[in-house]
Amino acid sequence: MTSRPDGSLLIAARFMNSPRSNAPNTLPTNPDVVIIGGGIVGLATALTLMRRNRSLSICVVEAESHVAAHQSGHNSGVLHSGIYYKPGSVKAITCRTGKAMMEAFCDEHHIPWDRCGKVVVATNASEVERLEAIAQRATANGVSFDRIDTDTLRKLEPAVAGIAALHVPETGIVNYATVCEAMRSEVLRGGNNVVLSFKVTKIETFADSLAIIDDQDRTIHCGRMINCAGLQSDRILRLAGAEPTVKIVPFRGEYYELVPRSEHLCRNLIYPVPDPSFPFLGVHFTRMIDGGVECGPNAVLALSRHGYDWRTFNSRDFIETLGYGGFRKLARTYWRTGLGEIHRSLRKAAFVSALQKLIPSIRAADLKTGRSGVRAQAVTPAGSLVDDFLIHSTQHAIHVLNAPSPAATASLAIAAQILDRFDSIDGKEVSLPGVVR
């Protein structure tokens, strides 16, 4: 494969004239590019590649029976502003760019979204210092915000208690599962394929092509492959013949929802000041675009890469996590934090107590059990959490090994970053640039 002067992709001629079908779930013959993973990053990559070069044939394969089955369909639905991220980092840049692209995509496809705004609330003196550091990052990242006093805070969110806050009016909400369905439809309308229930179990590499084989021995031959498999991304890399330098460790985030009579407690989005030593934002309140208010999430080790509750256990996943030296080092560092998260998971009263830090009047009766999601967190052998986007390449393939929040917001901008590197990366691991904690 070579690059054209305009940066678009030219695939080996033997694949250029392969037949296409836009019929749902049709197994294609010799597509130019196979994208593994029907989440938002995979679909955004397919859509961006299709728009860059209409002559390419593209096939997205997804192991589940529908797109957005995991992280993309189980997140909080926030259109992030980019307020938290290190200035100049790829997370900051792609979030800002990607948010505008996502809003435009939603307008184009008549997908409901709302720029409702959020408050980031400090409840003690130490948090006020950290809040100021966030304000400085916001300024550097070009994020509009206002420092607000307690009177203004209570006008915006009457139930919230805090001693200082930032108001970020451009933060929004959307349903990313709806976004994924729209992306899937556009990829199909472009004459390309989205194949569901295609669980990749083997990858064969040839001089100028790849064979992607699933658990039913179905095979797709292609010129190039992009791995956007999320929770399975490190395993796909291994199938492609490389040993990952990180491992995916699944963390489950659990939510409660406000019961209808208590939804007045949160008007839009209410966030705490995050702990800078931990890449999770803490329990917060999120008004959802389809109605209702979510409260959470916590962050507990999942017993399966698809472990959405304590009952779901996969011995392979669990043994692989416990046997990984990087996870054991991580656990030694954060064991107190981990125990606190487990405590909040198992005891509703502990979860309520965490929420009362922001809304003191909230009670257990105000909450009902909500959904949960599993985050694919890349962990290094040294026990560090990879906090930025991480890419690796193998022969004919590129692999997205870490795409943490704000990946959904930034997905269209991330796709552009992936494709900009599609020809230039040759067996090298690249963090864009990676920030490791």
C-alpha positions in Angstrom: 0.0 0.0 0.0 1.3 3.5 -0.8 0.1 7.0 -0.1 -1.1 9.4 -2.7 0.1 13.0 -2.5 -3.2 14.1 -1.0 -2.8 11.6 1.8 -5.5 9.2 0.7 -4.9 5.5 0.7 -4.0 3.3 -2.3 -4.4 -0.4 -1.8 -2.8 -3.1 -3.9 -4.5 -3.4 -7.3 -5.6 -7.0 -6.7 -8.1 -5.7 -4.1 -9.2 -2.6 -5.8 -11.9 -4.1 -7.9 -13.4 -6.6 -5.4 -17.2 -6.7 -5.5 -19.1 -4.8 -2.9 -22.5 -5.2 -1.4 -24.2 -2.9 1.0 -26.7 -5.5 2.2 -26.6 -5.8 6.0 -24.2 -8.5 7.3 -23.1 -9.7 3.9 -19.7 -11.4 4.0 -17.6 -9.5 1.4 -15.0 -10.9 -1.0 -11.5 -9.4 -0.7 -12.2 -5.9 0.7 -9.4 -3.5 0.7 -9.6 -2.8 4.5 -11.1 -4.8 7.3 -11.8 -2.9 10.6 -12.3 -5.1 13.6 -14.7 -3.6 16.1 -18.1 -2.1 15.6 -17.8 0.4 18.4 -17.6 4.1 17.8 -13.9 4.3 17.1 -14.1 1.5 14.6 -17.2 2.9 12.9 -15.8 6.4 12.9 -12.6 5.1 11.3 -14.6 3.3 8.6 -16.7 6.4 7.9 -13.6 8.7 7.8 -11.7 6.3 5.5 -14.7 6.0 3.2 -15.0 9.8 3.0 -11.3 10.1 2.2 -11.3 7.5 -0.5 -14.6 6.4 -2.1 -12.8 3.9 -4.3 -11.8 1.7 -1.3 -13.9 -1.3 -0.2 -14.3 -1.4 3.6 -15.6 -4.1 5.9 -16.3 -3.6 9.6 -16.5 -6.9 11.5 -18.1 -7.0 15.0 -18.2 -10.0 17.3 -21.6 -9.2 18.8 -25.0 -9.2 17.1 -25.2 -5.4 17.0 -22.9 -2.4 16.9 -22.0 -0.4 20.1 -22.4 -3.5 22.1 -19.9 -2.7 24.8 -18.1 0.6 25.7 -19.8 2.7 23.0 -23.2 1.7 24.2 -22.6 1.7 27.9 -20.9 5.1 28.5 -22.4 8.2 30.1 -23.2 9.9 26.8 -21.3 13.1 27.6 -19.9 15.4 24.8 -16.7 16.3 26.7 -15.3 19.8 26.4 -11.6 18.9 26.9 -11.3 20.8 30.2 -9.3 18.2 32.0 -6.5 17.1 29.6 -2.9 18.1 29.5 -2.5 21.1 27.1 -1.0 20.0 23.8 -1.8 16.3 24.4 -3.6 14.3 21.8 -6.5 13.8 24.2 -6.9 17.6 24.5 -6.5 18.2 20.7 -8.7 15.4 19.5 -11.4 16.1 22.1 -11.7 19.8 21.0 -11.6 18.9 17.3 -13.7 15.8 17.7 -16.4 17.4 19.7 -17.1 19.9 16.9 -17.1 17.1 14.4 -19.4 15.0 16.5 -21.9 17.9 16.9 -21.8 18.5 13.1 -22.4 14.7 12.5 -25.3 14.7 14.8 -26.9 17.7 13.1 -26.3 16.1 9.7 -28.1 12.9 10.8 -30.8 14.6 13.0 -29.5 12.9 16.1 -30.7 14.7 19.3 -27.9 16.3 21.4 -27.8 19.1 23.9 -25.1 21.5 24.8 -26.4 21.7 28.4 -23.3 22.6 30.3 -21.8 21.2 33.5 -20.4 22.4 36.8 -17.2 21.1 38.4 -17.5 21.5 42.1 -14.9 21.8 44.9 -16.2 20.9 48.3 -13.0 21.6 50.4 -9.9 23.7 50.3 -7.6 21.1 48.8 -10.1 20.7 45.9 -10.1 24.5 45.3 -6.4 24.3 44.5 -7.0 21.4 42.1 -10.0 23.3 40.6 -7.7 26.2 39.8 -5.3 23.8 38.0 -8.2 22.6 35.9 -9.1 26.2 35.1 -5.6 26.8 33.9 -5.8 23.7 31.6 -9.2 24.9 30.3 -7.7 28.2 29.3 -4.7 26.5 27.6 -7.1 24.2 25.8 -9.4 26.9 24.6 -12.4 25.7 26.6 -14.8 28.4 27.6 -15.7 28.4 31.3 -16.7 30.7 34.2 -15.4 30.7 37.8 -18.6 30.9 39.8 -19.4 31.5 43.5 -21.7 29.6 45.6 -24.7 31.8 44.9 -24.3 31.3 41.1 -23.7 27.6 41.7 -27.0 27.2 43.5 -28.8 29.1 40.8 -27.5 26.6 38.2 -27.8 23.5 40.5 -29.9 24.3 43.6 -29.3 21.0 45.3 -25.5 21.1 45.1 -23.2 22.0 48.0 -19.7 23.4 47.2 -17.4 26.2 48.1 -16.2 27.0 44.6 -17.0 25.8 41.1 -16.4 26.1 37.4 -19.2 26.3 35.0 -18.5 24.8 31.5 -21.4 25.8 29.3 -20.2 23.9 26.2 -20.3 20.4 27.6 -23.1 18.4 26.1 -24.9 15.1 26.0 -25.9 12.6 23.3 -26.7 8.9 22.9 -23.6 7.3 21.4 -25.4 4.1 20.5 -27.6 6.2 18.3 -24.5 7.8 16.8 -23.1 4.3 16.1 -26.2 3.2 14.3 -26.1 6.3 12.1 -22.4 5.7 11.3 -23.2 2.1 10.4 -26.0 3.2 8.1 -23.8 5.6 6.3 -21.0 3.0 5.9 -23.6 0.7 4.3 -25.0 3.4 2.1 -21.5 4.0 0.8 -21.5 0.4 -0.6 -19.4 -1.1 2.2 -20.0 -3.8 4.7 -20.7 -4.2 8.4 -20.6 -7.9 9.4 -22.1 -8.8 12.8 -21.5 -11.9 14.9 -18.1 -12.3 13.4 -15.7 -13.2 16.3 -12.1 -13.1 15.0 -10.2 -16.2 16.2 -7.3 -16.3 13.7 -5.3 -13.9 11.5 -3.0 -15.2 8.8 -0.4 -12.8 7.3 0.8 -13.1 3.7 3.2 -11.1 1.6 0.6 -8.6 0.4 -2.6 -9.5 2.3 -4.3 -10.8 5.5 -6.8 -13.5 6.1 -9.3 -12.7 9.0 -11.0 -15.9 10.2 -13.8 -16.2 12.7 -15.1 -18.9 15.1 -17.3 -20.4 12.3 -14.3 -20.7 10.0 -15.5 -17.9 7.8 -12.6 -16.1 6.1 -12.3 -12.5 4.8 -9.2 -11.7 2.8 -8.1 -8.1 2.8 -5.2 -5.8 2.0 -5.1 -4.0 5.3 -6.6 -4.3 8.8 -7.4 -1.8 11.5 -7.9 -3.2 15.0 -10.4 -1.2 17.0 -11.5 -4.1 19.1 -11.5 -2.3 22.5 -11.8 -4.9 25.2 -10.2 -7.5 22.9 -7.6 -5.2 21.2 -4.5 -6.7 22.8 -5.7 -10.2 21.9 -6.3 -9.2 18.3 -2.7 -7.8 18.2 -1.5 -11.2 19.5 -3.4 -13.0 16.8 -1.7 -10.7 14.3 1.7 -12.0 15.4 2.9 -9.4 17.9 3.2 -9.6 21.7 1.5 -6.6 23.3 3.5 -4.4 25.6 0.4 -3.6 27.6 -2.6 -5.7 28.7 -6.2 -4.7 28.8 -7.6 -4.9 32.3 -11.4 -4.5 32.5 -12.9 -2.1 35.0 -16.6 -2.0 35.6 -18.4 1.3 36.2 -21.8 0.9 37.9 -24.6 3.6 37.9 -27.6 4.4 39.8 -30.4 6.5 38.4 -32.5 9.1 40.1 -36.1 8.0 40.5 -38.5 10.3 38.6 -39.7 12.2 41.6 -36.0 13.1 42.5 -34.8 14.1 39.0 -35.1 17.8 40.0 -32.0 17.3 42.2 -29.8 17.5 39.0 -30.6 19.9 36.2 -27.7 19.1 33.9 -24.2 17.7 34.7 -22.5 17.8 38.1 -18.9 16.7 38.5 -16.5 16.5 41.4 -12.9 17.8 41.2 -11.1 14.6 39.9 -8.2 13.0 41.7 -5.1 13.7 39.6 -3.5 10.4 40.6 -6.4 8.3 39.2 -7.7 8.4 35.6 -11.4 8.2 36.6 -13.5 11.3 37.2 -15.3 10.1 40.3 -19.0 9.7 40.8 -21.0 12.4 39.2 -24.5 13.2 38.0 -25.4 13.2 34.3 -28.7 14.2 32.7 -29.3 11.8 29.8 -30.4 12.9 26.4 -33.2 10.3 26.3 -34.4 11.3 29.8 -33.4 10.5 33.4 -30.4 11.2 35.4 -27.5 8.8 36.0 -25.4 8.8 39.2 -21.9 7.3 39.1 -19.9 5.5 38.1 -17.6 3.7 40.5 -14.6 1.7 39.1 -14.2 -1.9 40.2 -12.2 -4.7 38.6 -14.5 -6.8 36.4 -14.4 -10.5 36.6 -14.7 -10.8 32.8 -13.9 -8.5 29.9 -17.7 -8.4 29.4 -18.4 -8.5 33.2 -21.3 -6.1 33.6 -22.1 -7.4 37.1 -20.5 -9.5 39.9 -22.2 -12.7 38.6 -20.5 -12.6 35.2 -17.2 -14.5 35.5 -14.8 -15.7 32.8 -12.0 -17.8 34.1 -9.7 -17.0 31.2 -10.2 -13.3 31.6 -9.8 -13.3 35.4 -6.8 -15.6 35.5 -5.1 -13.5 32.8 -5.7 -10.4 34.8 -4.4 -11.8 38.1 -1.5 -13.4 36.4 -0.3 -10.2 34.8 2.6 -8.6 36.8 1.5 -5.1 35.7 -1.9 -5.6 37.3 -0.4 -6.9 40.6 1.8 -3.8 40.8 -1.2 -1.6 40.1 -3.1 -3.3 42.8 -0.3 -2.8 45.3 -0.3 0.9 44.6 -4.1 1.5 44.6 -5.4 -1.2 46.9 -7.0 1.3 49.3 -8.8 3.0 46.4 -9.8 -0.3 45.0 -11.3 -1.5 48.3 -13.3 1.8 48.5 -14.7 1.2 45.0 -15.7 -2.4 45.9 -17.3 -1.1 49.1 -19.4 1.4 47.1 -20.3 -1.4 44.6 -21.5 -3.8 47.3 -23.2 -1.3 49.7 -25.7 1.1 48.3 -25.3 3.2 51.5 -21.6 3.8 50.7 -22.5 4.8 47.1 -25.1 7.2 48.5 -22.5 8.7 50.9 -20.2 9.4 47.9 -23.0 11.1 46.1 -23.9 13.2 49.2 -20.6 15.0 48.9 -22.1 16.9 45.9 -25.8 16.7 46.8 -26.2 16.4 50.6 -29.9 15.9 50.5 -29.8 12.8 48.4 -31.1 9.6 50.0 -31.1 5.9 49.1 -34.8 6.2 48.3 -33.9 8.7 45.6 -32.0 6.1 43.7 -32.7 3.0 41.6 -30.2 0.5 40.2 -29.0 1.6 36.8 -26.8 0.1 34.1 -23.1 -0.6 34.1 -20.3 -0.4 31.6 -16.8 -2.0 31.3 -13.8 0.1 30.4 -10.9 -1.3 28.5 -7.9 0.0 30.5 -4.4 -0.6 29.1 -1.9 -1.3 31.9 1.8 -1.4 31.5 4.1 -4.1 32.9 5.3 -1.5 35.4 1.8 -1.2 36.8 1.0 2.2 35.2 -2.4 3.1 33.7 -2.0 4.3 30.1 -4.0 7.6 30.0 -3.7 8.5 26.3 -4.3 6.9 23.0 -1.9 4.1 22.1 -1.3 2.6 18.7 0.8 -0.3 17.5 1.3 -1.7 14.1 2.1 -5.1 12.6 2.5 -6.2 8.9 -0.5 -4.8 7.0 -2.3 -3.7 10.2 -2.6 -1.0 12.7 -3.9 -1.6 16.2 -5.6 0.9 18.6 -4.6 -0.5 22.0 -5.9 2.2 24.3 -8.8 4.7 23.6 -9.9 6.0 26.9 -12.4 8.8 27.6 -13.0 11.1 25.7 -12.7 8.6 22.9 -16.5 8.7 22.1 -16.5 12.5 21.9 -13.2 12.5 19.9 -13.9 9.5 17.8 -14.0 11.2 14.4 -10.8 13.1 15.2 -9.1 9.9 16.5 -10.1 8.3 13.2 -8.3 11.0 11.3 -5.2 10.5 13.5 -5.3 6.7 12.9 -5.6 7.1 9.1 -2.9 9.8 9.0 -0.5 7.1 10.4 -2.0 4.2 8.5 0.9 4.1 6.0 3.7 5.6 8.0 3.8 3.2 11.1 5.9 0.1 10.5 5.9 -2.2 13.5 6.4 0.6 16.0 4.3 1.3 19.1 3.2 4.9 19.1 1.5 6.8 21.9 -0.1 9.9 20.5 1.7 11.0 22.7 0.9 8.6 25.6 0.6 9.9 29.2 1.2 7.0 31.6 0.1 7.1 35.2 
